[in-house]
């Protein structure tokens, strides 16, 4: 493929869009050629004088000769923006979550299969050298028993997050859930979760949660977190501990992970993946140029969102929720709700959800 910079259109000119614009401009392998926002003036401001601006992603992409889109819109817009881009022949790198619901995420996977384009979700907290080293330690320690992450922060966001029913699980926990899949190289099987709101909380919904996931291979992943936990706050990446066959490893989420093995183990060297947004963008470009499926491709990332949806369902029902049940319900909804006949035909052709996702 061409070694020329990948021509990108950025969709979303808010605070995250501006952060992404800086990352795109700082990467020599990418060129920001267009900016899109429902606010045309905001799009023009972020675009500056070296990029096109407008309110329609397909129009701006065609006018600017873009090959791909970076979707930094609000979650409610992920499904329509990404669908339009994919079916216009554009590859997409989208902010997490993939969509608001697993059903919409299945629709987007079908759209990638229909269009033959690539859609990758930016799970940016996977991309730290320290996190990659923690994963290498997990692999060196053999069969995993228990992985835990503790996430305790006290942010005062204001706005929609403080009005959500499950702000921690829906808006933040996907980062840790996705990272747990990455560290264990495993997928979720089932979850039991509880959510609650301490009496001093400034959130309307449940800002604290405890969840235990059964993972493929038999390990358990235990999550404990709160967004109303002042004092001794953890990293935004959480604090981690792994207990495995040959020893244990810990990571505070920011510094270097630590390993203690009960016998000689060899921890593989790790190539620096880049940090957060920059790493996510670099992996997307490398995947497109190398022809390999990039990490966090949509079909794989569905399971990270399914962990969130299953945890919320468990908290609301008091029941242990199987991930396959979440996927099957979402599949039925996706078939019913799909507005495009061609995408629905792809969905209907899946022998099963897991076969459709190839997982």
C-alpha positions as CSV (number, residue, x, y, z in Angstrom):
1,X,0.0,0.0,0.0
2,X,1.0,3.6,-0.4
3,X,3.5,5.1,2.1
4,X,1.9,8.5,1.7
5,X,0.2,9.8,4.8
6,X,-3.2,8.4,5.4
7,X,-5.8,11.1,4.6
8,X,-8.2,11.3,7.4
9,X,-11.5,13.2,8.1
10,X,-12.2,13.8,11.8
11,X,-15.9,13.8,12.8
12,X,-16.5,15.7,16.0
13,X,-15.0,19.1,16.9
14,X,-15.5,19.1,20.7
15,X,-12.8,18.7,23.3
16,X,-12.0,15.1,22.3
17,X,-12.1,16.0,18.7
18,X,-9.5,18.7,19.3
19,X,-7.3,16.2,21.1
20,X,-7.6,13.8,18.2
21,X,-6.8,16.6,15.7
22,X,-3.5,17.2,17.5
23,X,-2.7,13.5,17.5
24,X,-3.4,13.2,13.8
25,X,-1.3,16.2,12.9
26,X,1.6,15.0,15.1
27,X,1.7,11.6,13.3
28,X,3.8,11.7,10.1
29,X,1.8,8.8,8.7
30,X,-1.5,10.6,8.8
31,X,-2.8,13.9,7.3
32,X,-5.9,15.7,8.6
33,X,-7.7,16.7,5.4
34,X,-11.2,17.3,6.7
35,X,-13.2,18.1,9.9
36,X,-16.9,17.5,10.3
37,X,-19.3,18.6,13.0
38,X,-23.0,19.5,13.3
39,X,-21.7,23.0,14.3
40,X,-20.1,24.2,11.0
41,X,-18.2,27.0,12.8
42,X,-16.6,24.5,15.2
43,X,-15.6,22.3,12.3
44,X,-14.0,25.2,10.5
45,X,-12.1,26.3,13.6
46,X,-10.6,22.8,14.2
47,X,-9.9,22.4,10.4
48,X,-7.9,25.6,10.2
49,X,-6.6,26.6,6.8
50,X,-5.1,23.3,5.8
51,X,-8.3,21.1,5.9
52,X,-11.8,21.1,4.5
53,X,-14.8,21.5,6.9
54,X,-18.4,20.7,6.8
55,X,-21.4,19.0,8.4
56,X,-21.6,15.8,6.3
57,X,-18.9,13.2,6.7
58,X,-19.3,11.6,3.2
59,X,-19.4,14.9,1.4
60,X,-16.3,16.2,3.2
61,X,-14.4,12.9,2.7
62,X,-15.1,12.9,-1.1
63,X,-14.2,16.6,-1.4
64,X,-10.9,16.1,0.4
65,X,-9.9,12.8,-1.0
66,X,-9.9,11.1,2.4
67,X,-9.4,7.3,2.7
68,X,-10.6,7.0,6.3
69,X,-12.6,8.6,9.1
70,X,-11.9,9.1,12.8
71,X,-15.3,9.2,14.6
72,X,-15.2,11.2,17.8
73,X,-18.9,12.0,18.0
74,X,-21.1,11.3,21.0
75,X,-22.0,7.6,21.4
76,X,-25.5,8.2,20.1
77,X,-24.0,9.3,16.8
78,X,-21.6,6.4,16.4
79,X,-24.0,4.1,14.6
80,X,-25.2,6.5,11.9
81,X,-21.8,8.2,11.3
82,X,-19.9,4.9,11.1
83,X,-22.5,3.2,8.9
84,X,-22.5,6.1,6.4
85,X,-18.7,6.1,6.3
86,X,-18.3,2.4,5.8
87,X,-20.8,2.2,3.1
88,X,-19.2,5.1,1.3
89,X,-16.0,3.0,1.1
90,X,-14.1,4.6,4.0
91,X,-12.3,2.8,6.8
92,X,-13.2,4.0,10.3
93,X,-11.4,4.4,13.6
94,X,-14.0,5.2,16.2
95,X,-14.0,6.3,19.8
96,X,-15.2,3.9,22.5
97,X,-17.9,2.7,23.0
98,X,-18.4,1.1,19.6
99,X,-22.1,2.2,19.9
100,X,-24.6,2.7,22.6
101,X,-25.9,-0.9,22.5
102,X,-24.7,-4.3,21.5
103,X,-27.5,-4.6,19.0
104,X,-26.2,-1.5,17.2
105,X,-22.7,-2.9,17.4
106,X,-23.8,-6.0,15.6
107,X,-25.3,-3.8,12.9
108,X,-21.9,-2.1,12.4
109,X,-20.1,-5.4,12.2
110,X,-22.5,-6.4,9.4
111,X,-21.9,-3.1,7.7
112,X,-18.1,-3.9,7.7
113,X,-18.8,-7.2,6.1
114,X,-21.1,-5.7,3.5
115,X,-18.7,-2.9,2.6
116,X,-15.4,-4.8,3.0
117,X,-14.0,-1.9,5.0
118,X,-12.2,-1.9,8.3
119,X,-13.7,-0.5,11.5
120,X,-11.6,-0.3,14.6
121,X,-12.6,1.0,18.1
122,X,-10.1,3.1,19.9
123,X,-9.8,1.4,23.3
124,X,-7.0,3.8,24.0
125,X,-6.2,2.7,27.5
126,X,-4.8,-0.6,26.0
127,X,-2.1,1.5,24.5
128,X,0.6,2.0,27.2
129,X,4.1,0.3,27.3
130,X,3.4,-0.5,30.9
131,X,0.1,-2.2,30.1
132,X,1.7,-4.2,27.4
133,X,4.4,-5.3,29.8
134,X,1.8,-6.3,32.4
135,X,0.2,-8.5,29.7
136,X,3.6,-10.1,28.8
137,X,4.0,-10.9,32.5
138,X,0.6,-12.5,32.6
139,X,1.5,-14.7,29.6
140,X,4.8,-15.7,31.3
141,X,3.1,-16.7,34.5
142,X,1.0,-19.4,32.9
143,X,-2.7,-20.2,33.6
144,X,-4.4,-17.3,35.2
145,X,-6.5,-17.7,38.4
146,X,-7.7,-14.3,39.4
147,X,-7.3,-10.8,37.9
148,X,-8.5,-7.8,39.8
149,X,-8.8,-4.1,39.1
150,X,-9.6,-1.4,41.5
151,X,-10.8,1.9,40.1
152,X,-11.5,4.7,42.6
153,X,-11.8,8.4,41.5
154,X,-13.8,11.4,42.6
155,X,-14.4,13.5,39.4
156,X,-17.0,16.3,39.4
157,X,-18.0,16.3,35.7
158,X,-21.3,18.0,35.8
159,X,-23.6,17.5,32.9
160,X,-24.9,14.2,31.5
161,X,-22.6,11.8,33.4
162,X,-24.0,13.0,36.8
163,X,-27.5,12.2,35.5
164,X,-27.0,8.7,34.1
165,X,-28.5,5.6,35.8
166,X,-25.1,3.7,35.7
167,X,-22.4,6.3,35.0
168,X,-19.5,4.3,36.1
169,X,-20.4,1.1,34.3
170,X,-21.6,2.7,31.1
171,X,-19.2,5.6,30.7
172,X,-15.9,4.3,32.2
173,X,-15.7,0.6,33.1
174,X,-15.4,-0.5,29.5
175,X,-11.8,0.7,29.7
176,X,-11.0,-1.8,32.5
177,X,-13.3,-4.5,31.1
178,X,-11.5,-4.3,27.7
179,X,-8.1,-4.2,29.3
180,X,-8.9,-7.3,31.3
181,X,-9.7,-9.2,28.1
182,X,-6.4,-8.0,26.7
183,X,-4.3,-8.9,29.7
184,X,-5.8,-12.4,30.1
185,X,-6.2,-13.0,26.3
186,X,-9.6,-14.3,27.2
187,X,-13.3,-13.4,26.7
188,X,-16.2,-13.1,29.1
189,X,-18.5,-16.0,29.8
190,X,-20.8,-14.6,32.5
191,X,-21.0,-11.9,35.2
192,X,-22.6,-11.1,38.5
193,X,-22.6,-7.4,39.4
194,X,-24.0,-5.0,41.9
195,X,-24.2,-1.2,41.7
196,X,-25.0,1.3,44.4
197,X,-24.6,4.9,45.3
198,X,-23.0,6.0,48.6
199,X,-25.0,8.6,50.6
200,X,-22.4,11.3,49.9
201,X,-22.5,10.8,46.1
202,X,-23.1,13.8,43.8
203,X,-24.3,11.4,41.0
204,X,-28.0,10.7,40.5
205,X,-27.4,7.2,39.4
206,X,-25.2,4.4,40.8
207,X,-21.6,5.6,40.8
208,X,-20.1,2.5,42.5
209,X,-20.0,-1.0,41.2
210,X,-18.6,-4.5,42.0
211,X,-18.6,-7.1,39.3
212,X,-17.2,-10.6,39.0
213,X,-16.7,-12.1,35.5
214,X,-16.1,-15.7,34.6
215,X,-13.7,-15.7,31.7
216,X,-12.9,-18.2,29.0
217,X,-10.3,-20.6,30.3
218,X,-11.8,-20.5,33.8
219,X,-10.1,-17.4,35.3
220,X,-12.2,-14.9,37.2
221,X,-11.9,-11.1,36.7
222,X,-13.1,-9.0,39.6
223,X,-13.8,-5.3,39.2
224,X,-14.4,-2.8,42.0
225,X,-14.9,0.8,41.3
226,X,-16.4,4.1,42.3
227,X,-16.6,7.6,40.9
228,X,-17.3,9.2,44.3
229,X,-14.3,8.0,46.2
230,X,-12.3,11.0,47.4
231,X,-8.8,10.3,48.8
232,X,-6.1,7.8,47.8
233,X,-7.4,7.8,44.3
234,X,-6.2,5.2,41.8
235,X,-4.8,5.7,38.3
236,X,-7.4,6.3,35.6
237,X,-6.1,3.0,34.3
238,X,-7.0,1.4,37.7
239,X,-4.8,-0.7,39.9
240,X,-4.3,-4.3,38.9
241,X,-3.3,-7.6,40.5
242,X,-2.9,-11.0,38.8
243,X,-2.6,-14.4,40.5
244,X,-1.5,-17.1,38.2
245,X,0.0,-20.6,38.0
246,X,3.6,-19.6,38.5
247,X,3.3,-16.4,40.6
248,X,1.7,-13.0,40.7
249,X,2.0,-9.6,39.0
250,X,0.8,-6.1,40.0
251,X,0.4,-2.8,38.1
252,X,-0.6,0.5,39.6
253,X,-1.9,1.7,36.2
254,X,0.9,4.3,35.7
255,X,4.3,3.0,36.7
256,X,6.1,-0.2,35.8
257,X,4.4,-3.5,36.6
258,X,6.0,-5.8,39.1
259,X,6.3,-9.6,38.8
260,X,7.1,-12.3,41.5
261,X,7.4,-15.8,40.0
262,X,7.8,-19.0,42.0
263,X,10.0,-20.5,39.3
264,X,12.0,-19.3,36.4
265,X,9.9,-17.6,33.8
266,X,10.7,-15.6,30.7
267,X,8.9,-12.4,30.1
268,X,8.8,-11.5,26.4
269,X,10.2,-8.1,25.3
270,X,7.5,-5.6,24.4
271,X,7.6,-3.2,21.5
272,X,6.4,0.3,22.6
273,X,2.9,0.5,21.2
274,X,2.7,4.3,21.6
275,X,0.6,5.9,24.3
276,X,-3.2,6.1,24.4
277,X,-4.7,8.1,21.4
278,X,-1.3,8.1,19.6
279,X,-0.9,4.4,20.0
280,X,-4.4,3.7,18.9
281,X,-4.0,5.8,15.8
282,X,-0.6,4.1,15.0
283,X,-2.1,0.6,15.3
284,X,-5.0,1.6,13.0
285,X,-2.7,2.9,10.3
286,X,-0.3,-0.1,10.6
287,X,-3.3,-2.5,10.3
288,X,-4.5,-0.8,7.2
289,X,-1.1,-0.8,5.6
290,X,0.0,-4.2,6.7
291,X,-3.2,-6.0,5.8
292,X,-3.6,-7.6,9.2
293,X,-6.7,-7.2,11.3
294,X,-5.9,-4.3,13.7
295,X,-6.3,-4.8,17.5
296,X,-9.8,-3.8,18.7
297,X,-11.5,-4.5,15.4
298,X,-15.2,-4.0,15.7
299,X,-16.1,-7.7,15.6
300,X,-13.8,-8.3,18.6
301,X,-14.7,-5.2,20.5
302,X,-18.4,-6.2,20.6
303,X,-17.5,-8.4,23.6
304,X,-16.1,-5.5,25.6
305,X,-19.4,-3.7,25.2
306,X,-21.2,-6.9,26.0
307,X,-19.4,-7.0,29.3
308,X,-20.9,-3.6,30.1
309,X,-24.4,-4.5,29.0
310,X,-24.3,-7.8,30.9
311,X,-23.0,-6.1,34.1
312,X,-25.8,-3.5,33.9
313,X,-28.4,-6.3,33.4
314,X,-27.0,-8.2,36.3
315,X,-27.1,-5.2,38.6
316,X,-30.7,-4.4,37.6
317,X,-32.0,-8.0,37.9
318,X,-29.8,-9.4,40.7
319,X,-29.1,-12.4,38.5
320,X,-25.9,-13.9,37.0
321,X,-26.0,-13.0,33.3
322,X,-24.5,-15.1,30.5
323,X,-22.7,-13.2,27.8
324,X,-24.2,-15.5,25.1
325,X,-27.7,-14.5,26.3
326,X,-26.8,-10.8,25.9
327,X,-25.5,-11.5,22.4
328,X,-28.6,-13.5,21.4
329,X,-31.0,-10.8,22.6
330,X,-29.0,-8.1,20.9
331,X,-29.0,-10.1,17.6
332,X,-32.8,-10.4,17.7
333,X,-33.1,-6.6,18.3
334,X,-30.6,-5.9,15.6
335,X,-32.6,-7.8,13.0
336,X,-35.8,-6.1,14.1
337,X,-34.4,-2.5,14.3
338,X,-32.1,-2.5,11.2
339,X,-33.2,0.2,8.8
340,X,-31.1,-0.9,5.8
341,X,-32.2,-4.0,3.9
342,X,-28.7,-4.8,2.7
343,X,-27.3,-4.8,6.3
344,X,-30.2,-6.8,7.6
345,X,-29.6,-9.4,4.9
346,X,-26.0,-9.8,6.1
347,X,-27.1,-10.2,9.7
348,X,-29.8,-12.7,8.7
349,X,-27.1,-14.7,7.0
350,X,-25.1,-15.3,10.2
351,X,-25.5,-19.0,11.3
352,X,-25.1,-17.7,14.9
353,X,-24.0,-14.5,16.6
354,X,-20.6,-15.9,17.4
355,X,-20.1,-17.3,13.9
356,X,-21.1,-14.0,12.5
357,X,-18.5,-12.3,14.7
358,X,-16.1,-15.2,14.0
359,X,-15.3,-15.5,17.7
